[in-house]
Amino acid sequence: MIDLIEKTVLAGIGVLALSQKKAEELVDDLKKRFNLSEEEGRSLLDNLKKVAEENRQKLEEIARAEVEKNLNRLGLVSQKEFDALQKKVTQLAKRLKETG
C-alpha cells in the first residue's frame, strides 16, 4: 500500500519542487488519511527525500552537460581550461623575465 501511495505522490507532484517542510506536511496528511503508522510515515518521507535528491543530482548533471555543450559550440573555454591557460601564461612570463 505504501508503494502505491508513494508512486501516486511522486507522479502527482514534482519531487524537485518539494521542500522539506512541504514533504513533512504531505506525509502527515497521508498518515492521517491512510492511517499510516509513524514508522510508515517516516519511511515514506525518507523515500521521498531520497528520490528528490537523486532527481536533483540528475538535473544538475544534465544542466552541466548542457552548459558544457553550449560552451564548446560557442568556442568558449571552461573555467578549468581558463585557469590552466592563465597558469601557463604566468609561467611563460616568469621564464621570459628570467632570461630577458
C-alpha positions in Angstrom: 0.0 0.0 0.0 2.8 2.4 0.8 4.4 1.8 -2.6 1.1 2.8 -4.2 0.8 5.9 -2.1 4.5 6.8 -2.8 4.2 6.3 -6.5 1.0 8.3 -6.6 2.5 11.2 -4.7 5.7 11.2 -6.8 3.7 11.1 -10.0 1.2 13.7 -8.9 3.7 16.3 -7.7 7.1 17.4 -8.9 9.5 15.9 -6.4 12.0 18.5 -7.2 9.6 21.2 -6.0 9.1 19.6 -2.7 10.7 21.4 0.2 11.4 19.7 3.4 8.6 21.3 5.2 6.1 20.6 2.4 7.2 17.0 2.3 6.7 16.6 6.0 3.2 18.3 5.8 2.3 16.0 2.9 3.4 12.9 4.8 1.5 14.0 7.9 -1.6 14.4 5.8 -1.1 11.0 4.2 -0.6 9.4 7.6 -3.9 10.8 8.7 -5.8 9.9 5.5 -4.4 6.4 5.1 -4.0 5.7 8.8 -0.2 5.1 8.5 2.0 4.4 11.5 4.7 6.8 12.5 7.3 4.3 11.1 5.5 4.0 7.8 5.2 7.8 7.6 8.9 8.2 8.3 9.8 5.6 5.7 7.7 7.4 3.1 9.3 10.7 3.9 12.8 9.1 3.7 11.9 7.6 0.3 10.6 11.0 -0.9 13.9 12.7 0.2 16.0 10.0 -1.5 14.1 10.4 -4.8 14.2 14.2 -4.6 18.0 14.1 -4.0 18.5 11.6 -6.9 16.4 13.8 -9.2 18.3 16.9 -8.1 21.6 15.3 -8.9 20.3 14.1 -12.3 19.1 17.6 -13.1 22.4 19.1 -12.1 24.3 16.6 -14.3 22.0 17.4 -17.3 22.4 21.2 -16.7 26.2 20.9 -16.5 26.4 18.8 -19.7 24.2 21.3 -21.5 26.3 24.2 -20.4 29.5 22.4 -21.4 28.0 21.5 -24.8 27.0 25.2 -25.4 30.4 26.4 -24.3 32.0 24.1 -26.8 29.6 25.1 -29.5 30.4 28.7 -29.0 34.1 28.1 -28.8 34.4 29.3 -25.2 36.6 27.7 -22.6 35.6 26.4 -19.2 36.9 28.0 -16.0 39.2 25.0 -15.6 40.7 25.5 -19.1 41.0 29.2 -18.5 42.8 28.7 -15.2 45.2 26.2 -16.9 45.9 28.7 -19.7 46.4 31.5 -17.1 48.9 29.4 -15.2 50.9 28.7 -18.4 51.0 32.4 -19.4 52.2 33.3 -15.9 54.9 30.6 -16.1 56.0 31.8 -19.6 56.1 35.4 -18.4 58.3 34.4 -15.5 60.7 32.5 -17.8 60.9 35.4 -20.2 61.7 37.8 -17.3 64.4 35.4 -16.0 66.1 35.1 -19.4 65.5 38.6 -20.6 
